[in-house]
Amino acid sequence: TGSNLKSYVLSQMESRTGVSASTWNTIITRESNWQPYVVNSTSGAYGLFQNIHISGGSVQQQIDAAVNLYHAQGMQAWALY
């Protein structure tokens, strides 16, 4: 369900990045409104985090890609400094 998805994603992101769940909730709400398979027709950005480095994948793959992106670019990847 939606609440299970939300709690799973937020706990994974918080534990794997050290960034608060509330910050990730704000980012995901802004980027995709919690629609895991949404594609931005202009940029091609995909999924919960609107990642331009992936074009598909499961929620777990999106989490892994977002964690990798965070470790590479920090919050700059989502225009937060």
HELIX and SHEET records of a PDB file:
HELIX    1   1 GLY A    2  THR A   17  1                                  16    
HELIX    2   2 ALA A   21  SER A   32  1                                  12    
HELIX    3   3 VAL A   59  GLN A   73  1                                  15    
HELIX    4   4 GLY A   74  TRP A   78  5                                   5    
END                                                                             
